[in-house]
Amino acid sequence: MIMKIRILALLFIGLLSAQASANESMSNVEVVQIGTYQGNASHFVWFSATPEECKAANPTNPVMGFSETQPGGKSMLAILMTALVNKRKVDVQASGCSIFEIYLR
């Protein structure tokens, strides 16, 4: 019984570590352009660099994005606008082409 619990625990930890490795981090990148469609909460962001995972997912047009309706979405838009206007660099956490965290440097 104890052996089964250990095996299940190891499998669970393996799944968590595989999930965590799917996220990519970009440090010290510039925001080049921000785009959106009128009446839509989705925003598209072009950075001075693009993660390999995003390039692989969409090789012809690797554009990163996020939704204003996701948790922290309005804050991400404010940080991106600040970085774009003031020419500040940011650190970005993404999964594929989806941004889920951004920090002003």
C-alpha positions as CSV (number, residue, x, y, z in Angstrom):
1,M,0.0,0.0,0.0
2,I,2.8,2.4,0.9
3,M,4.6,1.6,-2.4
4,K,1.4,2.5,-4.4
5,I,1.2,5.8,-2.6
6,R,4.8,6.6,-3.3
7,I,4.4,5.7,-7.0
8,L,1.3,7.9,-7.3
9,A,3.1,10.7,-5.5
10,L,6.0,10.4,-8.0
11,L,3.6,10.4,-10.9
12,F,1.9,13.5,-9.6
13,I,5.1,15.3,-9.1
14,G,6.2,14.3,-12.6
15,L,3.0,15.8,-14.0
16,L,3.4,19.0,-12.2
17,S,7.0,19.4,-13.3
18,A,6.1,18.7,-16.9
19,Q,3.3,21.3,-16.7
20,A,5.7,23.9,-15.2
21,S,8.3,23.4,-18.0
22,A,5.7,24.4,-20.6
23,N,6.0,28.0,-19.5
24,E,8.6,30.2,-21.0
25,S,10.2,33.3,-19.6
26,M,11.6,36.3,-21.5
27,S,13.7,38.8,-19.6
28,N,14.5,42.4,-20.6
29,V,12.5,42.6,-23.8
30,E,11.0,45.7,-25.4
31,V,7.3,46.2,-26.2
32,V,7.3,47.0,-29.9
33,Q,3.6,47.2,-30.7
34,I,0.2,46.5,-29.0
35,G,-2.9,45.8,-31.1
36,T,-6.6,44.9,-30.5
37,Y,-9.8,44.7,-32.3
38,Q,-12.5,47.2,-31.5
39,G,-15.1,45.8,-29.1
40,N,-12.9,42.8,-28.3
41,A,-11.1,42.1,-25.0
42,S,-8.2,40.3,-26.7
43,H,-4.9,42.1,-27.1
44,F,-1.9,41.3,-29.3
45,V,1.6,42.2,-28.3
46,W,4.8,42.3,-30.4
47,F,8.1,42.2,-28.4
48,S,11.7,42.6,-29.4
49,A,12.0,38.8,-29.0
50,T,9.6,35.9,-29.2
51,P,9.8,32.6,-27.3
52,E,10.5,29.5,-29.3
53,E,7.3,27.8,-28.1
54,C,5.3,30.7,-29.6
55,K,7.3,30.5,-32.9
56,A,6.7,26.8,-33.1
57,A,2.9,27.2,-32.4
58,N,2.5,29.8,-35.1
59,P,5.6,30.0,-37.4
60,T,4.1,32.5,-39.9
61,N,3.0,35.1,-37.4
62,P,4.3,34.5,-33.8
63,V,2.3,37.2,-32.0
64,M,1.8,37.0,-28.2
65,G,-1.5,37.9,-26.7
66,F,-3.7,38.0,-23.6
67,S,-7.3,38.8,-22.8
68,E,-8.3,41.8,-20.7
69,T,-11.0,39.6,-19.1
70,Q,-8.4,37.1,-17.7
71,P,-7.3,37.6,-14.1
72,G,-4.9,40.6,-14.0
73,G,-5.7,41.4,-17.7
74,K,-6.3,45.1,-17.2
75,S,-3.1,45.4,-15.1
76,M,-1.2,43.7,-17.9
77,L,-2.5,46.2,-20.4
78,A,-1.5,49.1,-18.1
79,I,2.0,47.7,-17.7
80,L,2.4,47.1,-21.4
81,M,1.2,50.6,-22.3
82,T,3.6,52.1,-19.8
83,A,6.5,50.1,-21.2
84,L,5.6,51.1,-24.8
85,V,5.1,54.8,-24.1
86,N,8.1,55.2,-21.8
87,K,10.4,52.8,-23.8
88,R,10.9,50.6,-20.7
89,K,11.8,46.9,-20.8
90,V,9.7,44.1,-19.3
91,D,10.0,40.5,-18.1
92,V,7.3,38.2,-19.6
93,Q,6.0,34.8,-18.5
94,A,4.1,33.0,-21.2
95,S,2.7,29.6,-22.2
96,G,2.8,29.2,-26.0
97,C,1.7,32.6,-27.3
98,S,-0.4,33.4,-24.3
99,I,0.9,35.9,-21.8
100,F,0.0,35.3,-18.2
101,E,2.5,37.5,-16.2
102,I,4.4,40.6,-17.0
103,Y,6.7,42.8,-15.0
104,L,8.1,46.3,-15.6
105,R,11.8,46.5,-15.3
